[in-house]
Amino acid sequence: MYFTQYQKKAKEYALYQDKFYPVASLMVESAELADELVKPMLRGDDVEIDKDKLLSEAGDVLWNLAMILEDQDISLGDAAEYNLAKLADRKVRGVIKGNGGNR
C-alpha cells in the first residue's frame, strides 16, 4: 500500500474534533511502541519480541502521524520523500552520524 492510499483510507477513522488529539496520541503510542522493545533490552530479557504487538503499536503511530500531516495538508508520501532526501544529503556531506537536526 502506498502512503497516499493509506493516508486517505486512515482519514475515514479520524473522528476527533480537536487537531491536538493525534498530536497527544502520537506521544502515547510512540511510547507504547518503544516499550515493546526497550523493557526487554533494559532488563536483559531473552525473549522474542511479539511481532503482533509491535505491528499494532507501529500502526497506531503511523495513523497518528498520518492524521497530524493530513490536518496540515501535508501528504505522508511527501514527508517520506523529504526525509529520504534529507538523509541522502547528510550522507553526501558525511554528517549522517552527527548530532542535531540542522547538520
Protein Blocks (a to p, Z undefined) as FASTA:
>chain_A
ZZklmmmmmmmmmmbfblklmmmmmmmmmmmmmmmmmmmmmnopacdddfklmmmmmmmm
mmmmmmmmmmnopafklmmmmmmmmmmmmmmnopmmmgcjbZZ
